[in-house]
Amino acid sequence: MAVYLYTTRLVIKALEEDYGIYDVVGSVVLAMMFLNNSMLNCTQRFITYALAEGDKDKLNAVFSHSLIIHIAFGLVIVLVGGLLGTWYIHEFMNVPQDKLYDALFVFYVSLASGFVTMVSVPYNALIIAKEHMGAFAAITIVDVLLKLLVALSLFYFNDDRLRMYALLLFTASLVVRVIYGVYCRIAYKEVRFVMKLDRKVLKSMLGFLGWNTIGNTAVMCNTQGLNLLLNMVGGTLLNAARGVAFQVQTATVSFINSFQTAINPQITKNYATGNLEKMNSLVLTSSRVSFLLMLFLIVPLLLLTDNILALWLTEHYPYTVDFVRLLIVVSIVDAISNPLMVGASATGKIKKYQLLVGGCMLCTIPIAYVVLEMGASPTSVFWSLLATTIIAQIVRMWLCRNLFNFSIPDFCSKVLLPILKVAVACFVPLLLLRPYYADCSGLNVIFVSIVLDIWVAACVFVLGLNRNERDFLLRKIKLK
């Protein structure tokens, strides 16, 4: 996360005003790749399920079919998306005329990078399903370090930095793709690609993928769609502000995703073996601990947003502070919600779930557009996103009751009540004392952030953890 944030700082410094162009073009590419998350969820669920059942033939069939699906859909997206993206950039994108061909070049190269990433998904899903988190961490670190090298190398180019950035990122994605393939081939010799179609497996995976696409289309609209809406309203300057806020959100979410990535396969495997009690316990624990871990990041970020941005970027764009704070709050709700999403996906019965939850999230863009047309500020876009995210979580809890015996009273008493107590204990005293540290700058920002996190740690230990968890943590500390 630290390397990722430093890399972002270097890229913004190297690209300067072109960073807004790269961000909005990237949104078009990610919009074209909206099926990628659907296929990732689908592949992850079916591979994990096959492992839990102990059926090697089914595991090979699922892996082979997922690779075929990813390649086929990837090629279709590159061809069709390339045409649609070119049309959109020419007709609607608000970029300086002299940068139009740079934007098109970045679009085509980024589309190729997206295809390479898409084809890597089955290997990524296999490593996570096997719960080999050391390998997953190592490859992730290599990926981040390659992107750091790309950012550093930009300063050796005087011209065409925007184009070189896109080309070098494409090269980095190819390297990571090769590493995934080589590792899986060596470590998992029992899993092999077989060019044999099984209609039953293919139908099951495509059915899951089809319904899952609704939810991921909503996610795409709420990220890349809102960015394109901001481009229509305020041009690339707003895109640059949103880009910075999105990088902060991505870094924050990646920290929590690492924890959830380790626990998600167990949620699916317990459902596959019929252990619903253990599954529900994992869902509740994952939601609560995700929030508690996130507090260590969000407390300094929310209370020292201006100070941290000044230290990180020196200068930042208008609306960046508001965008960062709102996206962080959205991330909090998402972190609590993700374990329920995994639980729902584990059941495979996602038609009604995706229609209702995805339908709620798809309302974000129409609401944001209407609010902007009424003269509201650009921050209203993310207020709209926060509102639909909260409503979707309420609907999600209601639906999960029948999917895997999820208990809303248990969720309120074991998740919402503890995190509410911790949040109040953390924020109320720190807000009252804020006048004493609000003007800190330079390295003092780091010192104040550490002090804030010490208080967060105390609140989490006393109010957020139960007795067994506190005893477990103390034993681990004593062993070290």
C-alpha positions in Angstrom: 0.0 0.0 0.0 2.8 2.4 0.9 4.6 1.6 -2.4 1.4 2.0 -4.3 0.7 5.5 -2.8 4.3 6.6 -3.5 4.0 5.3 -7.1 0.9 7.4 -7.5 2.7 10.5 -6.3 5.5 9.9 -8.9 3.0 9.3 -11.7 1.0 12.5 -10.9 4.3 14.5 -10.8 5.6 13.0 -14.0 2.3 13.3 -16.0 1.2 16.6 -14.5 -2.0 17.8 -16.4 -2.0 14.6 -18.5 -2.9 12.6 -15.3 -6.5 13.7 -15.7 -6.5 12.4 -19.3 -5.0 9.1 -18.2 -7.6 8.7 -15.5 -10.7 9.4 -17.6 -9.3 7.2 -20.5 -8.7 4.5 -17.9 -12.3 4.8 -16.9 -13.4 4.1 -20.5 -11.2 1.0 -20.6 -12.4 -0.3 -17.2 -16.0 0.3 -18.4 -15.2 -1.9 -21.4 -13.8 -4.5 -19.0 -16.9 -4.5 -16.8 -17.2 -8.3 -17.2 -13.8 -8.9 -15.6 -15.1 -8.7 -12.0 -18.0 -10.9 -12.8 -15.7 -13.5 -14.2 -13.3 -13.2 -11.3 -16.2 -13.8 -8.8 -17.5 -16.7 -10.9 -14.1 -18.4 -11.3 -13.3 -17.9 -7.6 -16.5 -19.4 -6.5 -16.5 -22.5 -8.7 -12.8 -23.3 -8.2 -13.2 -23.0 -4.4 -16.4 -25.1 -4.4 -14.6 -27.9 -6.5 -11.7 -27.9 -4.0 -14.1 -28.2 -1.1 -15.8 -31.2 -2.7 -12.4 -32.9 -3.4 -13.3 -33.6 -7.1 -10.1 -33.3 -9.2 -11.9 -33.9 -12.5 -14.3 -31.2 -11.7 -11.5 -28.8 -10.6 -9.7 -29.3 -13.9 -13.0 -28.8 -15.8 -13.8 -25.6 -13.9 -10.3 -24.2 -14.4 -10.2 -25.1 -18.1 -13.7 -23.7 -18.8 -12.9 -20.5 -16.9 -9.7 -20.0 -19.0 -11.7 -20.5 -22.2 -14.4 -18.1 -21.0 -11.9 -15.4 -20.1 -10.0 -15.6 -23.4 -13.3 -15.6 -25.5 -14.9 -12.7 -23.6 -11.6 -10.9 -23.5 -11.3 -11.0 -27.3 -14.9 -9.9 -27.8 -14.4 -7.0 -25.4 -11.2 -5.9 -27.1 -12.9 -5.9 -30.6 -16.3 -4.4 -29.7 -15.0 -2.2 -26.8 -12.2 -0.9 -29.1 -14.8 0.4 -31.6 -17.2 1.8 -28.9 -14.4 3.4 -27.0 -13.0 5.1 -30.1 -16.4 6.5 -30.9 -16.9 7.7 -27.3 -13.5 9.4 -27.1 -14.1 11.2 -30.4 -17.7 12.3 -29.8 -18.1 12.9 -26.0 -14.8 13.0 -24.1 -13.9 16.4 -22.8 -10.1 16.5 -23.5 -7.9 19.2 -25.1 -7.9 18.8 -28.9 -4.1 18.5 -29.2 -4.3 15.6 -26.7 -6.9 13.6 -28.6 -4.5 11.2 -30.3 -2.6 10.7 -27.1 -5.9 9.7 -25.4 -6.6 7.2 -28.2 -3.2 5.7 -28.0 -3.5 5.2 -24.2 -6.9 3.7 -24.7 -5.7 1.0 -27.2 -2.7 0.1 -25.1 -4.7 0.0 -21.9 -7.3 -2.2 -23.6 -4.5 -4.7 -24.4 -3.3 -4.5 -20.8 -6.9 -5.2 -19.6 -7.0 -8.3 -21.8 -3.8 -9.6 -20.3 -5.1 -9.0 -16.8 -8.4 -10.8 -17.7 -6.6 -13.9 -18.9 -4.6 -14.0 -15.6 -7.8 -14.2 -13.5 -8.1 -18.1 -13.4 -4.5 -18.4 -12.2 -5.1 -15.8 -9.5 -8.3 -17.5 -8.4 -6.6 -20.9 -8.2 -3.9 -19.6 -5.9 -6.5 -17.9 -3.6 -8.7 -20.9 -3.6 -5.8 -23.1 -2.6 -5.1 -20.5 0.2 -1.5 -20.2 -0.7 -1.3 -16.6 0.5 2.5 -16.4 0.6 2.6 -16.9 -3.2 -0.3 -14.5 -3.7 1.5 -11.9 -1.5 4.8 -12.4 -3.3 3.3 -11.9 -6.8 1.3 -8.9 -5.6 4.5 -7.3 -4.3 6.2 -8.0 -7.6 3.3 -6.4 -9.4 3.5 -3.3 -7.2 7.3 -3.0 -7.5 7.1 -3.3 -11.3 4.6 -0.4 -11.3 7.0 1.6 -9.1 9.8 1.0 -11.7 7.5 2.2 -14.4 6.8 5.4 -12.5 10.5 6.0 -11.8 11.4 5.4 -15.5 9.0 8.2 -16.6 11.4 10.8 -15.5 14.0 9.6 -18.1 11.6 10.6 -20.9 11.2 14.2 -21.9 8.4 13.7 -24.4 5.4 11.4 -24.7 5.4 10.5 -21.1 1.7 9.7 -21.2 2.2 7.2 -24.1 5.3 5.6 -22.5 3.4 5.2 -19.2 0.7 3.2 -21.0 3.3 1.0 -22.9 5.4 0.3 -19.8 2.3 -0.7 -17.8 1.3 -3.1 -20.5 4.8 -4.7 -20.3 4.4 -5.0 -16.5 1.1 -6.7 -16.9 2.6 -9.2 -19.3 5.4 -10.0 -16.8 2.9 -10.6 -14.0 0.8 -12.8 -16.3 3.8 -15.0 -17.1 4.7 -15.3 -13.4 1.1 -16.4 -12.5 1.2 -19.1 -15.3 4.6 -20.5 -14.4 3.9 -20.6 -10.7 0.6 -22.4 -11.1 2.1 -24.9 -13.6 4.9 -25.8 -11.1 2.9 -25.7 -7.9 -0.4 -27.3 -9.0 0.6 -30.2 -11.3 -2.8 -31.8 -10.7 -4.5 -28.8 -12.4 -4.2 -28.8 -16.2 -5.9 -27.1 -19.0 -8.1 -29.6 -21.0 -9.6 -28.6 -24.3 -12.8 -30.5 -23.7 -16.2 -28.8 -23.2 -18.6 -30.0 -20.6 -22.0 -28.6 -21.2 -23.1 -28.9 -17.6 -20.1 -27.1 -16.2 -20.2 -24.5 -18.9 -24.0 -23.8 -18.5 -23.6 -23.6 -14.7 -20.7 -21.1 -14.9 -22.3 -19.0 -17.7 -25.6 -18.8 -15.7 -23.8 -17.6 -12.6 -21.7 -15.2 -14.7 -24.8 -13.8 -16.4 -26.6 -12.9 -13.1 -23.4 -11.7 -11.5 -22.8 -9.3 -14.3 -25.8 -7.2 -13.1 -24.0 -6.4 -9.8 -20.6 -5.8 -11.5 -22.2 -3.5 -14.1 -23.5 -1.5 -11.2 -20.0 -1.3 -9.7 -18.6 -0.2 -13.0 -21.2 2.5 -13.3 -20.5 3.7 -9.8 -16.8 4.0 -10.4 -16.0 4.6 -14.1 -19.5 5.9 -15.0 -19.4 8.5 -12.3 -15.9 9.5 -13.5 -17.2 10.0 -17.1 -20.1 12.0 -15.6 -17.6 14.3 -13.8 -15.7 14.7 -17.1 -18.9 16.0 -18.8 -19.4 18.5 -16.0 -15.9 19.8 -15.3 -13.4 18.3 -17.7 -10.2 16.6 -16.9 -9.5 18.8 -13.8 -12.4 17.0 -11.9 -11.1 13.7 -13.3 -7.7 14.4 -11.8 -9.3 15.2 -8.4 -11.4 12.1 -8.6 -8.3 10.1 -9.7 -6.3 11.1 -6.6 -9.3 10.3 -4.4 -9.8 6.9 -6.2 -6.1 6.1 -5.6 -6.5 6.7 -1.9 -9.6 4.6 -1.8 -7.9 1.8 -3.8 -5.0 1.7 -1.4 -7.3 1.7 1.6 -9.5 -1.0 0.2 -6.5 -3.2 -0.9 -5.4 -3.3 2.7 -8.8 -4.7 3.8 -9.1 -6.9 0.7 -5.9 -8.7 1.6 -7.5 -9.7 4.9 -10.8 -10.7 3.2 -9.0 -12.6 0.5 -7.6 -14.9 3.1 -11.0 -15.6 4.8 -13.3 -15.7 1.7 -12.3 -19.2 0.5 -13.3 -20.6 4.0 -16.7 -19.0 3.7 -17.3 -20.8 0.4 -15.8 -24.1 1.6 -18.0 -24.2 4.7 -21.1 -23.6 2.6 -20.0 -26.4 0.2 -19.6 -28.8 3.1 -22.9 -27.8 4.7 -21.4 -26.1 7.8 -23.7 -23.1 7.8 -23.0 -22.2 11.5 -19.3 -21.9 10.9 -20.0 -20.0 7.6 -22.2 -17.4 9.3 -19.6 -17.0 12.1 -16.9 -16.3 9.5 -19.2 -13.7 7.7 -19.9 -11.8 11.0 -16.2 -11.9 12.1 -15.0 -10.8 8.7 -17.4 -7.8 8.6 -16.4 -6.7 12.2 -12.7 -7.2 11.9 -12.6 -5.6 8.4 -14.0 -2.4 9.9 -11.7 -2.5 12.9 -8.6 -2.9 10.7 -9.8 -0.2 8.4 -10.0 2.3 11.4 -6.2 2.4 11.5 -6.3 4.0 8.1 -9.5 6.0 8.0 -9.1 7.8 11.3 -5.9 9.7 10.2 -7.3 10.0 6.6 -10.6 11.6 7.7 -9.1 13.8 10.4 -6.0 14.9 8.6 -7.1 14.7 4.9 -5.7 18.1 3.9 -2.5 17.6 5.8 -1.8 14.1 4.4 -2.6 15.2 0.8 -0.2 18.2 1.2 2.5 15.8 2.5 1.8 13.2 -0.2 1.3 15.4 -3.3 2.5 18.9 -2.2 -0.4 20.4 -4.3 -3.8 18.9 -5.1 -6.8 19.6 -7.2 -10.0 21.4 -6.2 -12.6 19.1 -4.5 -10.0 16.4 -3.8 -10.4 16.6 0.0 -14.2 16.2 -0.2 -13.9 13.4 -2.8 -11.4 11.5 -0.6 -13.5 11.7 2.5 -16.7 10.6 0.8 -15.1 7.7 -1.0 -13.5 6.5 2.3 -16.9 6.4 3.9 -18.3 4.5 1.0 -15.4 2.1 1.4 -16.3 1.5 5.0 -19.8 0.4 4.1 -18.3 -1.8 1.3 -15.8 -3.5 3.7 -18.7 -4.5 6.0 -20.8 -5.7 3.1 -18.2 -7.8 1.2 -18.4 -10.9 3.4 -22.2 -11.0 2.8 -21.5 -10.8 -0.9 -19.2 -13.7 -0.7 -21.7 -15.7 1.3 -24.4 -15.0 -1.2 -22.1 -16.0 -4.1 -21.2 -19.2 -2.3 -24.8 -20.4 -2.5 -24.9 -19.9 -6.3 -28.5 -18.7 -5.9 -27.9 -15.1 -7.0 -30.7 -14.2 -9.5 -32.9 -12.4 -7.0 -29.9 -11.1 -5.1 -28.3 -9.5 -8.1 -31.6 -8.1 -9.5 -32.4 -6.2 -6.2 -29.0 -5.3 -4.9 -27.6 -4.5 -8.4 -30.8 -2.6 -9.2 -30.3 -0.3 -6.1 -26.7 0.4 -7.1 -27.7 1.1 -10.8 -29.8 4.0 -9.5 -26.6 6.0 -8.6 -25.9 7.5 -12.0 -29.4 8.7 -12.7 -29.7 10.2 -9.2 -26.3 11.9 -9.5 -27.1 13.3 -13.0 -30.4 14.7 -11.8 -28.8 16.3 -8.7 -26.0 17.9 -10.9 -28.6 19.2 -13.3 -30.3 20.9 -10.4 -27.1 22.8 -9.8 -25.5 20.9 -7.0 -21.7 20.8 -6.6 -19.6 17.8 -8.0 -19.4 16.3 -4.4 -23.1 15.5 -4.8 -22.0 12.7 -7.1 -20.4 10.8 -4.2 -23.2 11.7 -1.8 -25.5 9.9 -4.2 -23.1 6.9 -4.3 -23.1 6.8 -0.5 -26.9 6.8 -0.2 -27.4 4.0 -2.7 -24.5 2.0 -1.1 -26.3 2.1 2.3 -29.7 1.2 0.8 -28.1 -1.7 -1.1 -26.5 -3.0 2.2 -30.0 -3.0 3.9 -31.4 -5.0 0.9 -28.4 -7.3 1.0 -29.0 -8.3 4.6 -32.7 -8.9 4.0 -31.9 -11.2 1.1 -29.2 -13.2 2.9 -31.6 -14.3 5.5 -33.0 -16.9 3.1 -29.8 -17.7 1.2 -27.7 -19.1 4.1 -29.7 -18.5 7.3 -28.1 -15.2 7.9 -29.3 -13.5 11.1 -29.9 -9.8 11.1 -30.2 -9.6 14.9 -26.8 -11.3 15.2 -25.4 -8.9 12.7 -26.7 -5.9 14.7 -25.4 -7.3 18.0 -22.1 -8.8 16.9 -21.1 -6.4 14.2 -22.9 -3.1 14.1 -23.0 -2.5 17.9 -19.3 -3.2 18.6 -18.1 -1.1 15.6 -20.5 1.7 16.6 -19.0 1.7 20.1 -15.4 1.7 18.8 -16.2 4.5 16.2 -17.7 6.8 18.9 -14.8 6.1 21.3 -12.3 6.8 18.5 -13.8 9.9 16.8 -15.5 11.9 19.6 -12.3 12.6 21.7 -10.1 13.1 18.6 -12.6 15.6 17.1 -12.7 17.6 20.4 -8.9 17.7 20.4 -8.6 18.4 16.7 -7.8 22.2 17.1 -4.5 21.2 18.8 -3.2 19.1 15.8 -5.2 20.3 12.8 -2.4 22.6 11.5 0.4 20.0 11.6 2.6 19.8 8.6 5.6 17.9 7.2 6.9 15.0 9.3 4.6 16.1 12.1 1.7 14.7 10.1 3.3 11.2 10.4 3.9 11.6 14.1 0.3 12.8 14.8 -1.1 9.9 12.6 0.9 7.4 14.8 -0.5 9.0 18.0 -4.1 8.8 16.5 -3.5 5.1 15.7 -2.3 4.3 19.2 -5.7 5.6 20.4 -7.5 3.6 17.8 -5.6 0.5 18.9 -6.6 1.0 22.5 -10.3 1.5 21.5 -10.2 -1.6 19.2 -8.6 -3.8 21.9 -11.0 -2.8 24.7 -14.3 -2.3 22.8 -13.9 -4.1 19.4 -12.6 -7.5 20.4 -14.2 -10.2 22.5 -12.5 -11.9 25.4 -11.2 -14.8 23.3 -9.8 -12.5 20.7 -8.0 -10.4 23.3 -6.5 -13.4 24.9 -5.4 -14.8 21.5 -3.8 -11.4 20.6 -2.0 -11.2 24.0 -0.6 -14.7 23.6 0.7 -13.9 20.1 2.4 -10.7 21.5 4.0 -12.6 24.3 5.3 -15.2 21.9 7.0 -12.5 19.8 
